[in-house]
Amino acid sequence: MSYLPSEGPELVITVLDLKATEGMLLQGSHLLSRAENLFKIQDYDGAVEAAQHSIELSIKSLYGLVGLPAPITHFESYKRKGEKEPLEKVAESLQGIPENLMIWLAKTSWIGRMWAWAHNTSVYGCLDIPASKLFDSDDAEIAIKYARTTRLNVITIVEAVKAGKARIKPAVPKK
């Protein structure tokens, strides 16, 4: 079953690809709910950690959508390996994507990079200060806001692909 129009060479999204993408998005949604619940009980470091994890899973879901393996590391580590920035490979795989969605993809990419640091800091703290003393309600509220934005952007991009408003180019085989 293809979710794409049949003009020109493109990758056909299989039901399994789509289910994997939507499954990872669902996990991101659960983490966003967890962040919101932790915020309510004033567990701000927990809320930041869950929001960051939601951002990360939402972004990683796009890799499966275009037939690429999701990075297994947190997004800050790509710099050390000289790899492309997160979502650059995804953007290269999309063709015919409307400009507003490409802007949302770019925004989602920088949100992922910006919040990558929060994983280790919200779990382990920094400078021998525990995470529970580093984050306040403003930090958690901002993290949750970015997680909501990321989730909405990714869902909109997935829906555009499913509706045929954007197509996926097949990966060029390495020689």
DAVEN-V599674 format. One record per residue. N is the residue number from 1. SS is DSSP state (H for helix, E for strand, C for the rest). OMEGA is omega in radians with two decimals (none if undefined). BURIAL is b if it has 9 or more other C-alpha atoms within 8 Angstrom, else e. Layout:
n: (N;N)
ss: (SS;SS)
omega: (OMEGA;OMEGA)
burial: (BURIAL;BURIAL)
//
This chain:
n: (1;2;3;4;5;6;7;8;9;10;11;12;13;14;15;16;17;18;19;20;21;22;23;24;25;26;27;28;29;30;31;32;33;34;35;36;37;38;39;40;41;42;43;44;45;46;47;48;49;50;51;52;53;54;55;56;57;58;59;60;61;62;63;64;65;66;67;68;69;70;71;72;73;74;75;76;77;78;79;80;81;82;83;84;85;86;87;88;89;90;91;92;93;94;95;96;97;98;99;100;101;102;103;104;105;106;107;108;109;110;111;112;113;114;115;116;117;118;119;120;121;122;123;124;125;126;127;128;129;130;131;132;133;134;135;136;137;138;139;140;141;142;143;144;145;146;147;148;149;150;151;152;153;154;155;156;157;158;159;160;161;162;163;164;165;166;167;168;169;170;171;172;173;174;175)
ss: (C;C;C;C;C;C;C;C;C;C;C;C;C;C;H;H;H;H;H;H;H;H;H;H;H;H;H;H;H;H;H;H;H;H;H;H;H;H;H;H;C;C;C;H;H;H;H;H;H;H;H;H;H;H;H;H;H;H;H;H;H;H;H;H;H;C;C;C;C;C;C;C;C;C;H;H;H;H;H;H;H;C;C;C;C;C;C;H;H;H;H;H;H;E;E;C;C;C;H;H;H;H;H;H;H;H;H;H;H;H;H;H;H;H;H;C;C;H;H;H;H;H;H;H;C;E;C;C;E;C;H;H;H;H;C;C;H;H;H;H;H;H;H;H;H;H;H;H;H;H;H;H;H;H;H;H;H;H;H;H;H;H;C;C;C;C;E;E;C;C;C;C;C;C;C)
omega: (-3.14;3.04;-3.05;3.04;-3.04;3.08;3.11;-3.13;3.05;3.11;3.08;3.12;3.10;3.09;3.13;3.08;-3.11;3.11;3.12;3.11;-3.11;3.07;3.12;3.06;3.11;3.07;3.09;3.11;3.10;3.12;3.06;3.08;3.11;3.13;3.14;3.12;3.10;3.08;-3.11;-3.14;3.06;3.01;-2.96;3.09;3.07;3.12;3.12;3.14;-3.13;3.10;3.11;3.14;3.07;3.10;-3.09;-3.13;3.09;3.14;-3.11;3.12;-3.13;3.12;3.12;3.13;-3.11;3.06;3.11;3.05;3.11;3.06;-3.13;3.14;3.03;-2.93;-3.14;-3.05;-3.13;-3.12;-3.10;-3.10;-3.12;-3.14;3.03;3.12;3.11;3.11;3.08;3.10;3.10;3.14;3.12;-3.12;-3.12;3.06;-3.14;3.14;3.13;-3.08;-3.12;3.11;3.06;3.07;3.11;3.10;3.11;3.11;3.11;3.12;-3.11;3.04;3.11;3.12;-3.09;-3.06;-3.13;-3.13;-2.98;-3.11;-3.09;-3.11;-3.11;3.10;-2.99;-3.08;-3.08;3.11;-3.13;3.04;-3.13;-3.11;-3.10;3.12;-3.07;-2.99;3.08;-3.06;3.12;3.12;-3.11;3.13;3.12;3.13;3.13;3.11;3.12;3.09;3.09;-3.14;-3.14;-3.13;3.14;3.12;-3.09;3.11;-3.14;3.11;3.12;-3.14;3.10;3.10;3.13;-3.12;3.13;3.12;3.06;3.13;-3.12;3.10;3.05;3.10;3.09;-3.12;3.11;-3.13;none)
burial: (e;e;b;b;e;e;e;e;e;b;b;b;b;e;e;e;b;b;e;b;b;b;e;b;b;e;b;b;b;b;b;b;e;b;b;b;b;b;b;e;e;e;b;b;b;b;b;b;b;b;b;b;b;b;b;b;b;b;b;b;b;b;b;b;b;b;b;e;e;e;e;e;e;b;b;e;e;b;b;e;e;e;e;e;b;b;b;e;b;b;b;e;b;b;b;e;b;e;e;e;b;b;e;b;b;b;e;b;b;e;b;b;b;e;b;b;b;b;b;e;b;b;b;e;b;e;e;e;e;b;b;b;e;b;b;b;b;e;b;b;b;e;b;b;e;b;b;b;b;b;b;e;b;b;b;b;b;b;e;b;b;b;b;b;b;b;b;b;b;e;e;e;e;e;e)
//
